[in-house]
Amino acid sequence: MKTKVMMMAGLLAASASFGAVAGEKHEKDFIKSLNLNETKAEQVEDIMSRYDDQAGQIKDRAKDQISDLRDQKEEQLKAVMSDEEFDRYESLKESKKEMKEEWAENCKKDKDGKWLGMGE
């Protein structure tokens, strides 16, 4: 399981740089299609760039906050539960995660991504 997670993390990290370049080109093509004069096009590009930067910073802060909150929850649960109870909790949490992953693999979606039900 850990190997699968590590591989996915590596693939996501590698694809992130390609996605950023593709997204930037898409934005520039989008702005060009607006047929704005050069000054307005530069202003729009600056606004879009600042938005992307700020949105990324907000997402990073949110991830950090959620991680901190998750750590607090774990500490509080460990303080309340015995070691055996906490181990059961962890095991049930992992089972639930695996079940969700299995459902996601088996679900069918239409071309618009709308869920159609479980696969065969």
Buried (B, 14 or more C-beta within 10 A) or exposed (E): EEEEEEEEEEEEEEEEEEEEEEEBEEBEEEBEEEEBEEEEBEEBBEEBEEEBEEEEEEEEEEEEEEEEEEEEEEEEEEEEEEEEEBEEBEEEEEEEEEEEEEEEEEEEEEEEEEEEEEEE
